[in-house]
Amino acid sequence: MSEQIRIKYYVRTDMVGSTCEDVLEMPRAEWEAMSEREREEMMKECAFNSMEWGFYEIPTDKNSEQK
């Protein structure tokens, strides 16, 4: 059985306290065989797959706009 390696990856925005982290486990040999670019692409994919995002309209109060 191949030795496992634990890799912590994170997503951060410019908002205070916005860092979210997770840990990926994989065979060390597989990690070491990857180029830096492959590692970066894989970590970006892991981070993206862990995110949920959305948007919505913020209602405005017509009375407060007229003051």
PyMOL Python script that loads the backbone (N, CA, C, O; Angstrom):
from pymol import cmd

cmd.read_pdbstr("""\
ATOM      1  N   MET A   1       0.854  -1.187   0.000  1.00  0.00           N
ATOM      2  CA  MET A   1       0.000   0.000   0.000  1.00  0.00           C
ATOM      3  C   MET A   1       0.889   1.235   0.000  1.00  0.00           C
ATOM      4  O   MET A   1       1.862   1.319   0.751  1.00  0.00           O
ATOM      5  N   SER A   2       0.550   2.167  -0.832  1.00  0.00           N
ATOM      6  CA  SER A   2       1.314   3.399  -0.975  1.00  0.00           C
ATOM      7  C   SER A   2       1.091   4.325   0.220  1.00  0.00           C
ATOM      8  O   SER A   2      -0.002   4.393   0.782  1.00  0.00           O
ATOM      9  N   GLU A   3       2.146   5.027   0.586  1.00  0.00           N
ATOM     10  CA  GLU A   3       2.046   6.000   1.667  1.00  0.00           C
ATOM     11  C   GLU A   3       1.114   7.133   1.244  1.00  0.00           C
ATOM     12  O   GLU A   3       1.204   7.625   0.119  1.00  0.00           O
ATOM     13  N   GLN A   4       0.228   7.542   2.135  1.00  0.00           N
ATOM     14  CA  GLN A   4      -0.706   8.628   1.850  1.00  0.00           C
ATOM     15  C   GLN A   4      -0.089   9.959   2.274  1.00  0.00           C
ATOM     16  O   GLN A   4       0.696  10.019   3.220  1.00  0.00           O
ATOM     17  N   ILE A   5      -0.447  11.003   1.575  1.00  0.00           N
ATOM     18  CA  ILE A   5      -0.034  12.353   1.923  1.00  0.00           C
ATOM     19  C   ILE A   5      -1.296  13.181   2.117  1.00  0.00           C
ATOM     20  O   ILE A   5      -2.294  12.981   1.425  1.00  0.00           O
ATOM     21  N   ARG A   6      -1.244  14.111   3.062  1.00  0.00           N
ATOM     22  CA  ARG A   6      -2.372  15.011   3.326  1.00  0.00           C
ATOM     23  C   ARG A   6      -1.975  16.403   2.855  1.00  0.00           C
ATOM     24  O   ARG A   6      -0.926  16.922   3.237  1.00  0.00           O
ATOM     25  N   ILE A   7      -2.811  16.993   2.033  1.00  0.00           N
ATOM     26  CA  ILE A   7      -2.541  18.313   1.479  1.00  0.00           C
ATOM     27  C   ILE A   7      -3.687  19.231   1.864  1.00  0.00           C
ATOM     28  O   ILE A   7      -4.849  18.953   1.566  1.00  0.00           O
ATOM     29  N   LYS A   8      -3.349  20.328   2.530  1.00  0.00           N
ATOM     30  CA  LYS A   8      -4.368  21.305   2.903  1.00  0.00           C
ATOM     31  C   LYS A   8      -4.454  22.348   1.795  1.00  0.00           C
ATOM     32  O   LYS A   8      -3.437  22.876   1.344  1.00  0.00           O
ATOM     33  N   TYR A   9      -5.673  22.635   1.364  1.00  0.00           N
ATOM     34  CA  TYR A   9      -5.878  23.695   0.381  1.00  0.00           C
ATOM     35  C   TYR A   9      -6.911  24.655   0.943  1.00  0.00           C
ATOM     36  O   TYR A   9      -7.682  24.304   1.836  1.00  0.00           O
ATOM     37  N   TYR A  10      -6.917  25.871   0.409  1.00  0.00           N
ATOM     38  CA  TYR A  10      -7.820  26.874   0.947  1.00  0.00           C
ATOM     39  C   TYR A  10      -8.315  27.813  -0.140  1.00  0.00           C
ATOM     40  O   TYR A  10      -7.739  27.916  -1.223  1.00  0.00           O
ATOM     41  N   VAL A  11      -9.407  28.496   0.194  1.00  0.00           N
ATOM     42  CA  VAL A  11      -9.972  29.549  -0.633  1.00  0.00           C
ATOM     43  C   VAL A  11     -10.060  30.769   0.270  1.00  0.00           C
ATOM     44  O   VAL A  11     -10.500  30.674   1.416  1.00  0.00           O
ATOM     45  N   ARG A  12      -9.641  31.912  -0.250  1.00  0.00           N
ATOM     46  CA  ARG A  12      -9.657  33.141   0.545  1.00  0.00           C
ATOM     47  C   ARG A  12     -10.092  34.296  -0.346  1.00  0.00           C
ATOM     48  O   ARG A  12      -9.737  34.354  -1.524  1.00  0.00           O
ATOM     49  N   THR A  13     -10.859  35.210   0.224  1.00  0.00           N
ATOM     50  CA  THR A  13     -11.228  36.433  -0.493  1.00  0.00           C
ATOM     51  C   THR A  13     -10.604  37.618   0.241  1.00  0.00           C
ATOM     52  O   THR A  13      -9.895  37.436   1.230  1.00  0.00           O
ATOM     53  N   ASP A  14     -10.866  38.815  -0.239  1.00  0.00           N
ATOM     54  CA  ASP A  14     -10.330  40.001   0.418  1.00  0.00           C
ATOM     55  C   ASP A  14     -11.168  40.436   1.617  1.00  0.00           C
ATOM     56  O   ASP A  14     -10.885  41.474   2.215  1.00  0.00           O
ATOM     57  N   MET A  15     -12.178  39.678   1.976  1.00  0.00           N
ATOM     58  CA  MET A  15     -12.993  39.976   3.145  1.00  0.00           C
ATOM     59  C   MET A  15     -12.349  39.355   4.383  1.00  0.00           C
ATOM     60  O   MET A  15     -11.808  38.251   4.315  1.00  0.00           O
ATOM     61  N   VAL A  16     -12.406  40.054   5.502  1.00  0.00           N
ATOM     62  CA  VAL A  16     -11.809  39.568   6.745  1.00  0.00           C
ATOM     63  C   VAL A  16     -12.472  38.264   7.176  1.00  0.00           C
ATOM     64  O   VAL A  16     -13.698  38.153   7.180  1.00  0.00           O
ATOM     65  N   GLY A  17     -11.657  37.285   7.536  1.00  0.00           N
ATOM     66  CA  GLY A  17     -12.182  36.012   8.028  1.00  0.00           C
ATOM     67  C   GLY A  17     -12.815  35.135   6.970  1.00  0.00           C
ATOM     68  O   GLY A  17     -13.681  34.318   7.284  1.00  0.00           O
ATOM     69  N   SER A  18     -12.406  35.286   5.741  1.00  0.00           N
ATOM     70  CA  SER A  18     -13.070  34.559   4.667  1.00  0.00           C
ATOM     71  C   SER A  18     -12.353  33.280   4.246  1.00  0.00           C
ATOM     72  O   SER A  18     -12.753  32.660   3.261  1.00  0.00           O
ATOM     73  N   THR A  19     -11.313  32.868   4.957  1.00  0.00           N
ATOM     74  CA  THR A  19     -10.562  31.684   4.559  1.00  0.00           C
ATOM     75  C   THR A  19     -11.326  30.406   4.906  1.00  0.00           C
ATOM     76  O   THR A  19     -11.790  30.231   6.032  1.00  0.00           O
ATOM     77  N   CYS A  20     -11.446  29.522   3.919  1.00  0.00           N
ATOM     78  CA  CYS A  20     -12.041  28.198   4.115  1.00  0.00           C
ATOM     79  C   CYS A  20     -10.998  27.177   3.699  1.00  0.00           C
ATOM     80  O   CYS A  20     -10.397  27.296   2.631  1.00  0.00           O
ATOM     81  N   GLU A  21     -10.781  26.173   4.541  1.00  0.00           N
ATOM     82  CA  GLU A  21      -9.762  25.172   4.287  1.00  0.00           C
ATOM     83  C   GLU A  21     -10.361  23.777   4.246  1.00  0.00           C
ATOM     84  O   GLU A  21     -11.414  23.521   4.829  1.00  0.00           O
ATOM     85  N   ASP A  22      -9.678  22.885   3.553  1.00  0.00           N
ATOM     86  CA  ASP A  22     -10.037  21.475   3.542  1.00  0.00           C
ATOM     87  C   ASP A  22      -8.756  20.673   3.321  1.00  0.00           C
ATOM     88  O   ASP A  22      -7.720  21.236   2.970  1.00  0.00           O
ATOM     89  N   VAL A  23      -8.829  19.388   3.524  1.00  0.00           N
ATOM     90  CA  VAL A  23      -7.664  18.516   3.376  1.00  0.00           C
ATOM     91  C   VAL A  23      -7.978  17.427   2.363  1.00  0.00           C
ATOM     92  O   VAL A  23      -9.042  16.809   2.395  1.00  0.00           O
ATOM     93  N   LEU A  24      -7.038  17.210   1.475  1.00  0.00           N
ATOM     94  CA  LEU A  24      -7.124  16.163   0.469  1.00  0.00           C
ATOM     95  C   LEU A  24      -6.114  15.084   0.821  1.00  0.00           C
ATOM     96  O   LEU A  24      -4.968  15.400   1.142  1.00  0.00           O
ATOM     97  N   GLU A  25      -6.505  13.832   0.770  1.00  0.00           N
ATOM     98  CA  GLU A  25      -5.582  12.718   0.984  1.00  0.00           C
ATOM     99  C   GLU A  25      -5.398  11.992  -0.340  1.00  0.00           C
ATOM    100  O   GLU A  25      -6.357  11.724  -1.063  1.00  0.00           O
ATOM    101  N   MET A  26      -4.143  11.681  -0.637  1.00  0.00           N
ATOM    102  CA  MET A  26      -3.843  10.968  -1.869  1.00  0.00           C
ATOM    103  C   MET A  26      -2.512  10.249  -1.708  1.00  0.00           C
ATOM    104  O   MET A  26      -1.766  10.548  -0.776  1.00  0.00           O
ATOM    105  N   PRO A  27      -2.199   9.313  -2.586  1.00  0.00           N
ATOM    106  CA  PRO A  27      -0.924   8.617  -2.507  1.00  0.00           C
ATOM    107  C   PRO A  27       0.252   9.579  -2.746  1.00  0.00           C
ATOM    108  O   PRO A  27       0.242  10.370  -3.689  1.00  0.00           O
ATOM    109  N   ARG A  28       1.250   9.493  -1.881  1.00  0.00           N
ATOM    110  CA  ARG A  28       2.423  10.350  -1.998  1.00  0.00           C
ATOM    111  C   ARG A  28       3.076  10.205  -3.377  1.00  0.00           C
ATOM    112  O   ARG A  28       3.477  11.204  -3.975  1.00  0.00           O
ATOM    113  N   ALA A  29       3.185   8.989  -3.879  1.00  0.00           N
ATOM    114  CA  ALA A  29       3.824   8.759  -5.174  1.00  0.00           C
ATOM    115  C   ALA A  29       3.095   9.511  -6.291  1.00  0.00           C
ATOM    116  O   ALA A  29       3.729  10.052  -7.197  1.00  0.00           O
ATOM    117  N   GLU A  30       1.773   9.541  -6.223  1.00  0.00           N
ATOM    118  CA  GLU A  30       0.989  10.259  -7.235  1.00  0.00           C
ATOM    119  C   GLU A  30       1.250  11.762  -7.151  1.00  0.00           C
ATOM    120  O   GLU A  30       1.418  12.425  -8.175  1.00  0.00           O
ATOM    121  N   TRP A  31       1.283  12.301  -5.925  1.00  0.00           N
ATOM    122  CA  TRP A  31       1.552  13.725  -5.716  1.00  0.00           C
ATOM    123  C   TRP A  31       2.945  14.099  -6.225  1.00  0.00           C
ATOM    124  O   TRP A  31       3.120  15.111  -6.905  1.00  0.00           O
ATOM    125  N   GLU A  32       3.926  13.272  -5.886  1.00  0.00           N
ATOM    126  CA  GLU A  32       5.299  13.562  -6.269  1.00  0.00           C
ATOM    127  C   GLU A  32       5.534  13.424  -7.777  1.00  0.00           C
ATOM    128  O   GLU A  32       6.464  14.022  -8.318  1.00  0.00           O
ATOM    129  N   ALA A  33       4.704  12.645  -8.445  1.00  0.00           N
ATOM    130  CA  ALA A  33       4.835  12.476  -9.891  1.00  0.00           C
ATOM    131  C   ALA A  33       4.234  13.649 -10.673  1.00  0.00           C
ATOM    132  O   ALA A  33       4.479  13.785 -11.872  1.00  0.00           O
ATOM    133  N   MET A  34       3.459  14.484 -10.008  1.00  0.00           N
ATOM    134  CA  MET A  34       2.798  15.610 -10.668  1.00  0.00           C
ATOM    135  C   MET A  34       3.734  16.805 -10.764  1.00  0.00           C
ATOM    136  O   MET A  34       4.572  17.028  -9.890  1.00  0.00           O
ATOM    137  N   SER A  35       3.578  17.570 -11.841  1.00  0.00           N
ATOM    138  CA  SER A  35       4.326  18.822 -11.977  1.00  0.00           C
ATOM    139  C   SER A  35       3.666  19.880 -11.084  1.00  0.00           C
ATOM    140  O   SER A  35       2.551  19.686 -10.600  1.00  0.00           O
ATOM    141  N   GLU A  36       4.359  20.989 -10.876  1.00  0.00           N
ATOM    142  CA  GLU A  36       3.779  22.083 -10.083  1.00  0.00           C
ATOM    143  C   GLU A  36       2.486  22.579 -10.722  1.00  0.00           C
ATOM    144  O   GLU A  36       1.522  22.889 -10.023  1.00  0.00           O
ATOM    145  N   ARG A  37       2.469  22.651 -12.027  1.00  0.00           N
ATOM    146  CA  ARG A  37       1.264  23.110 -12.740  1.00  0.00           C
ATOM    147  C   ARG A  37       0.105  22.135 -12.525  1.00  0.00           C
ATOM    148  O   ARG A  37      -1.024  22.561 -12.284  1.00  0.00           O
ATOM    149  N   GLU A  38       0.376  20.845 -12.610  1.00  0.00           N
ATOM    150  CA  GLU A  38      -0.673  19.834 -12.380  1.00  0.00           C
ATOM    151  C   GLU A  38      -1.195  19.916 -10.952  1.00  0.00           C
ATOM    152  O   GLU A  38      -2.398  19.794 -10.719  1.00  0.00           O
ATOM    153  N   ARG A  39      -0.289  20.124  -9.992  1.00  0.00           N
ATOM    154  CA  ARG A  39      -0.708  20.260  -8.594  1.00  0.00           C
ATOM    155  C   ARG A  39      -1.605  21.474  -8.420  1.00  0.00           C
ATOM    156  O   ARG A  39      -2.652  21.400  -7.777  1.00  0.00           O
ATOM    157  N   GLU A  40      -1.185  22.595  -8.999  1.00  0.00           N
ATOM    158  CA  GLU A  40      -1.964  23.822  -8.886  1.00  0.00           C
ATOM    159  C   GLU A  40      -3.347  23.654  -9.521  1.00  0.00           C
ATOM    160  O   GLU A  40      -4.347  24.067  -8.933  1.00  0.00           O
ATOM    161  N   GLU A  41      -3.416  23.066 -10.686  1.00  0.00           N
ATOM    162  CA  GLU A  41      -4.700  22.843 -11.355  1.00  0.00           C
ATOM    163  C   GLU A  41      -5.602  21.928 -10.534  1.00  0.00           C
ATOM    164  O   GLU A  41      -6.805  22.166 -10.431  1.00  0.00           O
ATOM    165  N   MET A  42      -5.025  20.888  -9.955  1.00  0.00           N
ATOM    166  CA  MET A  42      -5.808  19.966  -9.150  1.00  0.00           C
ATOM    167  C   MET A  42      -6.340  20.651  -7.890  1.00  0.00           C
ATOM    168  O   MET A  42      -7.493  20.440  -7.515  1.00  0.00           O
ATOM    169  N   MET A  43      -5.511  21.470  -7.233  1.00  0.00           N
ATOM    170  CA  MET A  43      -5.949  22.168  -6.022  1.00  0.00           C
ATOM    171  C   MET A  43      -7.025  23.200  -6.347  1.00  0.00           C
ATOM    172  O   MET A  43      -7.969  23.371  -5.576  1.00  0.00           O
ATOM    173  N   LYS A  44      -6.892  23.891  -7.484  1.00  0.00           N
ATOM    174  CA  LYS A  44      -7.930  24.841  -7.895  1.00  0.00           C
ATOM    175  C   LYS A  44      -9.244  24.115  -8.143  1.00  0.00           C
ATOM    176  O   LYS A  44     -10.308  24.601  -7.759  1.00  0.00           O
ATOM    177  N   GLU A  45      -9.174  22.948  -8.785  1.00  0.00           N
ATOM    178  CA  GLU A  45     -10.386  22.172  -9.041  1.00  0.00           C
ATOM    179  C   GLU A  45     -11.020  21.701  -7.735  1.00  0.00           C
ATOM    180  O   GLU A  45     -12.240  21.761  -7.582  1.00  0.00           O
ATOM    181  N   CYS A  46     -10.202  21.236  -6.796  1.00  0.00           N
ATOM    182  CA  CYS A  46     -10.731  20.817  -5.485  1.00  0.00           C
ATOM    183  C   CYS A  46     -11.420  21.988  -4.794  1.00  0.00           C
ATOM    184  O   CYS A  46     -12.524  21.843  -4.268  1.00  0.00           O
ATOM    185  N   ALA A  47     -10.769  23.144  -4.797  1.00  0.00           N
ATOM    186  CA  ALA A  47     -11.343  24.325  -4.151  1.00  0.00           C
ATOM    187  C   ALA A  47     -12.646  24.733  -4.833  1.00  0.00           C
ATOM    188  O   ALA A  47     -13.640  25.002  -4.159  1.00  0.00           O
ATOM    189  N   PHE A  48     -12.648  24.779  -6.160  1.00  0.00           N
ATOM    190  CA  PHE A  48     -13.846  25.175  -6.898  1.00  0.00           C
ATOM    191  C   PHE A  48     -14.991  24.208  -6.633  1.00  0.00           C
ATOM    192  O   PHE A  48     -16.134  24.636  -6.473  1.00  0.00           O
ATOM    193  N   ASN A  49     -14.704  22.917  -6.585  1.00  0.00           N
ATOM    194  CA  ASN A  49     -15.745  21.917  -6.345  1.00  0.00           C
ATOM    195  C   ASN A  49     -16.297  21.987  -4.926  1.00  0.00           C
ATOM    196  O   ASN A  49     -17.374  21.456  -4.653  1.00  0.00           O
ATOM    197  N   SER A  50     -15.572  22.634  -4.024  1.00  0.00           N
ATOM    198  CA  SER A  50     -16.010  22.764  -2.628  1.00  0.00           C
ATOM    199  C   SER A  50     -16.838  24.018  -2.392  1.00  0.00           C
ATOM    200  O   SER A  50     -17.394  24.194  -1.307  1.00  0.00           O
ATOM    201  N   MET A  51     -16.928  24.892  -3.389  1.00  0.00           N
ATOM    202  CA  MET A  51     -17.592  26.184  -3.200  1.00  0.00           C
ATOM    203  C   MET A  51     -19.042  26.140  -3.642  1.00  0.00           C
ATOM    204  O   MET A  51     -19.434  25.404  -4.547  1.00  0.00           O
ATOM    205  N   GLU A  52     -19.807  26.956  -2.965  1.00  0.00           N
ATOM    206  CA  GLU A  52     -21.174  27.225  -3.387  1.00  0.00           C
ATOM    207  C   GLU A  52     -21.308  28.737  -3.421  1.00  0.00           C
ATOM    208  O   GLU A  52     -20.900  29.413  -2.477  1.00  0.00           O
ATOM    209  N   TRP A  53     -21.861  29.265  -4.467  1.00  0.00           N
ATOM    210  CA  TRP A  53     -22.015  30.703  -4.557  1.00  0.00           C
ATOM    211  C   TRP A  53     -23.335  31.030  -5.221  1.00  0.00           C
ATOM    212  O   TRP A  53     -23.967  30.172  -5.838  1.00  0.00           O
ATOM    213  N   GLY A  54     -23.733  32.247  -5.093  1.00  0.00           N
ATOM    214  CA  GLY A  54     -24.986  32.671  -5.688  1.00  0.00           C
ATOM    215  C   GLY A  54     -25.101  34.185  -5.635  1.00  0.00           C
ATOM    216  O   GLY A  54     -24.157  34.883  -5.262  1.00  0.00           O
ATOM    217  N   PHE A  55     -26.254  34.674  -6.008  1.00  0.00           N
ATOM    218  CA  PHE A  55     -26.507  36.108  -5.972  1.00  0.00           C
ATOM    219  C   PHE A  55     -28.001  36.323  -5.886  1.00  0.00           C
ATOM    220  O   PHE A  55     -28.799  35.451  -6.229  1.00  0.00           O
ATOM    221  N   TYR A  56     -28.360  37.505  -5.421  1.00  0.00           N
ATOM    222  CA  TYR A  56     -29.771  37.866  -5.338  1.00  0.00           C
ATOM    223  C   TYR A  56     -29.884  39.385  -5.302  1.00  0.00           C
ATOM    224  O   TYR A  56     -28.953  40.086  -4.907  1.00  0.00           O
ATOM    225  N   GLU A  57     -31.025  39.867  -5.717  1.00  0.00           N
ATOM    226  CA  GLU A  57     -31.291  41.305  -5.716  1.00  0.00           C
ATOM    227  C   GLU A  57     -31.605  41.759  -4.306  1.00  0.00           C
ATOM    228  O   GLU A  57     -32.312  41.077  -3.564  1.00  0.00           O
ATOM    229  N   ILE A  58     -31.077  42.911  -3.944  1.00  0.00           N
ATOM    230  CA  ILE A  58     -31.366  43.495  -2.638  1.00  0.00           C
ATOM    231  C   ILE A  58     -32.479  44.509  -2.850  1.00  0.00           C
ATOM    232  O   ILE A  58     -32.298  45.494  -3.566  1.00  0.00           O
ATOM    233  N   PRO A  59     -33.632  44.269  -2.228  1.00  0.00           N
ATOM    234  CA  PRO A  59     -34.756  45.193  -2.414  1.00  0.00           C
ATOM    235  C   PRO A  59     -34.406  46.586  -1.884  1.00  0.00           C
ATOM    236  O   PRO A  59     -33.717  46.713  -0.872  1.00  0.00           O
ATOM    237  N   THR A  60     -34.872  47.601  -2.554  1.00  0.00           N
ATOM    238  CA  THR A  60     -34.659  48.965  -2.092  1.00  0.00           C
ATOM    239  C   THR A  60     -35.957  49.496  -1.515  1.00  0.00           C
ATOM    240  O   THR A  60     -37.047  49.131  -1.954  1.00  0.00           O
ATOM    241  N   ASP A  61     -35.822  50.356  -0.535  1.00  0.00           N
ATOM    242  CA  ASP A  61     -36.972  50.992   0.094  1.00  0.00           C
ATOM    243  C   ASP A  61     -37.214  52.312  -0.634  1.00  0.00           C
ATOM    244  O   ASP A  61     -36.441  53.256  -0.476  1.00  0.00           O
ATOM    245  N   LYS A  62     -38.270  52.382  -1.422  1.00  0.00           N
ATOM    246  CA  LYS A  62     -38.562  53.579  -2.233  1.00  0.00           C
ATOM    247  C   LYS A  62     -38.676  54.832  -1.372  1.00  0.00           C
ATOM    248  O   LYS A  62     -38.273  55.912  -1.802  1.00  0.00           O
ATOM    249  N   ASN A  63     -39.217  54.707  -0.169  1.00  0.00           N
ATOM    250  CA  ASN A  63     -39.380  55.871   0.715  1.00  0.00           C
ATOM    251  C   ASN A  63     -38.031  56.447   1.142  1.00  0.00           C
ATOM    252  O   ASN A  63     -37.876  57.667   1.198  1.00  0.00           O
ATOM    253  N   SER A  64     -37.060  55.598   1.442  1.00  0.00           N
ATOM    254  CA  SER A  64     -35.752  56.088   1.879  1.00  0.00           C
ATOM    255  C   SER A  64     -34.984  56.719   0.738  1.00  0.00           C
ATOM    256  O   SER A  64     -34.130  57.572   0.981  1.00  0.00           O
ATOM    257  N   GLU A  65     -35.257  56.331  -0.505  1.00  0.00           N
ATOM    258  CA  GLU A  65     -34.584  56.915  -1.665  1.00  0.00           C
ATOM    259  C   GLU A  65     -35.078  58.331  -1.942  1.00  0.00           C
ATOM    260  O   GLU A  65     -34.337  59.132  -2.513  1.00  0.00           O
ATOM    261  N   GLN A  66     -36.302  58.658  -1.556  1.00  0.00           N
ATOM    262  CA  GLN A  66     -36.880  59.971  -1.846  1.00  0.00           C
ATOM    263  C   GLN A  66     -36.476  61.028  -0.832  1.00  0.00           C
ATOM    264  O   GLN A  66     -36.690  62.214  -1.083  1.00  0.00           O
ATOM    265  N   LYS A  67     -35.904  60.650   0.299  1.00  0.00           N
ATOM    266  CA  LYS A  67     -35.549  61.618   1.359  1.00  0.00           C
ATOM    267  C   LYS A  67     -34.338  62.413   1.007  1.00  0.00           C
ATOM    268  O   LYS A  67     -33.910  63.264   1.786  1.00  0.00           O
TER     269      LYS A  67
END
""", "prot")
cmd.dss("prot")
cmd.show_as("cartoon", "prot")
cmd.util.cbc("prot")
cmd.orient("prot")
